[in-house]
Amino acid sequence: MTEAKTDPRILRTRKLIMDSFIELSGKKEFKDITIKDITTEAMVNRATFYYHFADKYDLLEKVLSEVLLINLNCDLIEQNELNEEVISNIFLAITNFQNSLSNRCHRGYEDTIARIIKGQLEIIFYKMLLKRHSTDGDEALKMTAVMLSWGLYGASVEWRRSSEVPPEEFIKLAIPYITYGINFDSKN
C-alpha cells in the first residue's frame, strides 16, 4: 500500500480533492460543506474520497497542514540555524498563513489551526535546537520547542487581533529577547 501512495494518479486525485475543498471553503463555511459537495466539486466518487481521507475533518487537517508547510518552506527552515532571521521568517510565514485563511475559513477553525501550527512549529524548533544543543537533555529541548512554538503562535494571534504595524516590525521588538534565551549557554 505504501508503494501505491507514490503513484502519480493517486497523488493527483488527492490534490484534486484538497483543491476542491479549498475552493468550496471560499464559498461556504466548513460546517456547511458536505462530502457530497467535495466529491461533486472534485468529480470523484465517495469511495475515492474515503480512500484518501477518513472524513472532512481529516481533509481539513491535511489541507491546513500542507498549506502551512508550504508557507513555512520547511526544507529551507530545517537547514538553517535557529537565529533572528529564521524566527522572523517563521513568524512572517505564520501571519501570512493566518491572513490567507482569515477571509475563507478562519471562523470555526481556530482550534484546528492552532493545533496544526503549534504542532508543526514544535517539530521544526525541536530539530533546530537538537542540531545546536545535541548534548543537552532531550526533555529540556522538547519543552523549549513547545514554548517557542506556542510563543510565536500566540504572538501571531496578538498581531492579527490588535496590531497596527506590519508583522516584520511587530516581531522585531521581541527577537533580541527570544534569541538571548536561545543563545544563552547554561553551562557558563
N, C-alpha and C positions, 0 to 999 in steps of 0.2 A: 504494500500500500504506500510506503514511503516513496518508491520509485514513481508511482502514478502521480503523486503530487507535483513532480517536476515536469510532467507532460505539459507542453505549451498550451494545449487546448484546455486543460483543466485550469491552468493559471489565467488564461484569457476569460474563461467563464466566471471564475471567482472575481476577477477585476470588473467584469461586466455587471455582476450582481452588486458589488460595492459601489461602482459608479452610479448605478440606477438608484441605490439607496441615497447616495449623496444628492442626486438630482431631486428625488422625492422630498428629502429633508429641507430643500429650499422652498418647497410648495406647501408642505404640511408639517404640523408638529409631530414629534416622534410617536406620541400616544395614539395618533390617528392613522399612522402608517401600518398597513396590514401586510402579511406575507403575500397575499394576492396582488396588492399594489406593486410590491417589489418584483414578483415574478412576471407580472404583466409588463412592467417598465423594462425589465431585462430580457423579456421574451424567452424565459426558461420555465420549466415546469416545477412544481412543488418539490418533487423528489430531487431534482438538481439543486434547488436551494438548500434542502436539508442535507445533501451530501457535503456541502461546503460549510454550513453554519447550523448550530443547534437550534437557534431561534433568532428573533430580531434583536434581542439584547446582545447575543453573541456577535451578530453582524455589526451592531453599533460599536461594541468594544473594539473589534478588529479594525473597523474603519477609522475610529478615532486614534487608535494606537499607530496605525500605518501613517496617517496624516501627520501625527506628532513626530514620528521618527523621521519623516521626510523633512519637516520643519527643523528638527534638531540636527539633521545631517550627521547622524551618529558615527559614521565612518570617520569623518573629519574630526569630530569632537573626541572620539575614543583614542585617536592617535596623539592628541595634544596632552600637555601637562595641565594640571588644574591651576590656572593663573587668572589674572584680571580679565584678559581678553576672552578666555573661554567662558568664564562666569557671565560676562556681559553678553556674549553671543548666545548662551543658553537662555538667559533672561529675555533677550530680544525674540528668540525662537518661541518661547512660551507665550509672550504677549502677542506675537503675530498669530500664533495658533488660536489663542483665545479670541482675538479680533476676527479671525476668519470664521469662527463659529458663532459669534455674537448675533449676527443677523439671521442666520439659518436656524440654529438649533440649540442655542445655549440654555434657554429656559427649559427646565426639567431634566437637563443633562448634568447639572453641576457636580453631583456626587460621582458619577461615572467619569467625567472629565478630570476631576481632582484625583481620583484613584489612579487613572491611567498616567497622568502627568507625573504624579509623585512616584509611582512605581518605575516608570522609565528613567526618571532622574536618579532615583536611588541606585539603579544598576549602573548607570553611567558614572556617577560620582564614586561609587564603590570601586569600580575598575580603575579610575584615575587615582584615587587615594592608594589603592593597592600597588600601583606602579611606583608611586612616590615613597610609600612607607611600608614596604613589603615585610619588614621585620617587626612592625608594631602588631599589637593584638588585633585579631580578626574582629572581635566584638566591638572594639573601640572604633574601628574603621567603618563597620556597618552602621553604628549609631551616628557617626559623623555624616555618613552618606544620607541617612534618614533626615538628620537635622538640616543639612544643606538643601535637600530636595523639598522638604516642607517649607523651609525659609524662602527659597526662591519662588515656589508656587504661591505662598502667602503674599510675597511682595508683588507678584504679578496680579493677584486678585485686588490688592490695595491700589496698585497703579490703575487698574481698569475701573475701579469704583470711584476714585476720587482725584486722580492726578490731572493736573493741567499741563504738565511738562511732557516732552517726548520720553519714551521708555529709556533711551540712552542716557538722558540726564538723570532720570529717576534712579537708575541702578548705580550710576557713577558715584552718588553720595555714599552708598553703603560698601562699595567694593574695597576700600582700604581696610575697613574693619573685618570684612569677611576674609580677605587674603592674609591679614595679620594672624588670624586664628588658624588658617590653613598652614601658613609658613612657620608658625611657632613650633620650635623644636622642644618637645617635652623632656628631652634628655639633658638640657642645659639649665 
